[in-house]
Amino acid sequence: MYAVIRAGGKQYRVAPGDIVKVEKLPAMSGDSVKFDVVAVSGDEGSIAPAKDAVVNAQIVESGRADKILVFHYKRKKQYKKMYGHRQPFTAVRITEIAFNGQRFTAPELPAKKVKKAAPAAAEAAEASASGTAAKKSAAPKKSAAKKSVAKKPAEKKAETKGKKK
C-alpha cells in the first residue's frame, strides 16, 4: 500500500510508517498534517486516482539541509563568485493512508528507554557532595622562563647616534 502525495511543488511516493523530508511547513513538531493525494495504490501493480483519499502525517522535526556551495566562474576574466545555501526542511512520518473505506495505519513507534546513571558515577557524585572524597594533589606548575625584552627601534637609533662620535 502506497500513495503519491504533493508537497512543496514536488511529489513523493509514501507508505505508512515512512519518514519523508518535505519543503518547510509552518506547523510545529508533533502536529499532524494532511497532504494532497495524487494517486493511490491498494494492490500490487494497480494505481487509482485519488478522489476521496487522505494521507495523514505527523511532524517529526524541522531543520536545514547540508550546505550547497554555488560557484560562478568565468575563465580569463578574473571573475569568481561563491556563496552557499542551506535549504530548510520538515521531516514528517506518514501515520495513515485512507481511501475507499480502507485505512492503512503505521505501526506505533517503540517508547524510548530512559538510561540510568552509572553506579560508579552516582557514588562519586554523592561522595563529592558530602565532602568525603579525597582531593588529588596537583603537581606544582613550572614558572615560565623569562625572556629578554627586545629594544624598541627608537632606543636603537639613540644608541647608534651616541656611538658615532
N, C-alpha and C positions, 0 to 999 in steps of 0.2 A: 504494500500500500504506500503510495506516494502522491504528492501533489506538486504542481508548479505554481509558485507564488510570484507576485510582483512587488518589489520593494525598492524604492530609491531609483527607479528607472531601469532596474535590472531584474532578471528572472532567475529564480533559484529552484532547484529540484529538492524537495524536502520530504522526510518521512518522520513519523512520531519518534521523539527522542533525539533528533538531530540538533546540533548546536551550529548555528549559521551566523556569520558576521555580515551584517547588512549596513547600509548607509545610516548615519546618525539619526536616531529617533528622539523626539522631545521628551519621552517618558523616562521615569527614573528606574533604578534597579529594583526588581521584584514585581513590577507592574505587569499586567497582561495586555497583549496586543492582538488585534485581528488583522490579517493580511488579505489583499485582493487575490483571488484564486483564478488562474488562467486555465488550468486543466487538472483533471484528477484521474488517477489510475487505481481501480479497486482490485482488478485481477491482473495476472501477469500478461503483458503484451496488449492490453486494451486501455485506451485513453478516451476519456469522455470530457466534453466541455463542461465547465463548472457553472451550472445555473444557480444551484442553491448550496454550493459547497462553502464551508467555513474552515479556516485554519487559525487556530488559537496558539499563541506563543507566550512565553514568559521571558522577560528581560533578565539576562544573567549579569552582564557587565557592560560598561561603556569605556571607551579608551581611544587611543590613537595608534595607528599602524606604524610600522617601521618607516624611517625617513627615506624618501626617494630623492636622489640628487638630480637636478636638472642642469645640464651643462651646454651652453651655447658657445660655438667656436667658429670663427671664420679664418681660414688659413691665409697667411701673407698679409693680413690686415691688422694685426696686433689687437684682435678683438676676442676677449674671453669673458664669459659671464657665468657664474654658478650660483645656484640657490637651491634650497631644499624644501620639501613639503611633507607633512605628516597628515594623512587622511584620517578624520575621526570616524569611528565605527561604533555600532551597538551589537553585542552578541546576544542572540535570542535562542531559547530552547523551545522546539516545537512540542507542545503538550498534547494537542488534539487535532485530528482531521475528521470532519464530519460532512457526509453528503448522502443523499437518498435514504435518509433514516438510519444510516450506519454511522457508528462512532469508533474511531481508532485512536486510542489514547496511548501515551508514552508511559513506560514503567516509572514508578516513583524512584527518585534518587535515594541511595542509602544515606542514613544520617551520619554526620561527621562525628568521629570519635574525639573525645577530649583527652589530651595527653596529660598524665600526671607528672609532677616534678620528680626528678630522680631522687632516690632516698639519700644519696651522699650529698647532693646539693642542698637538700632540705635540712639535713643535720648541720651542715656548715653554716647555713643561714641562721639557724637557731643559736648556734654557738657564738657567732659574731654578735648577734643581738643581745645575748646575755653577758657578753664581755669575757667569757671564759676561754676564748681562743687565744692560743699563744701567738704573739706577734713575731713575725720574722724580722731579724735584724738585717738591715740593708748594708751593703758594703759601702764604705765611705767613698764619696766621689772625688776624683782627682781634680785638682785645680788646673785651669787652662794655662799653658805656657805663655809667658809674657813675650810680646813681640815688640821690636823696636819701632818707634813711630817714625814714619817717613817724613822727611823735611819738606816743607812747602816750597814751591818754586820761588816765592819772594825771598825766603830766607837764603836759598842757594845763591841768588843774584847778589844779595848783600855780602855774602862771604867771598864771592869771587871778586867783587869790586875792591874790597879791602886788601886782598892778596896781591893785586897787580902793582901796587905802589911800593 
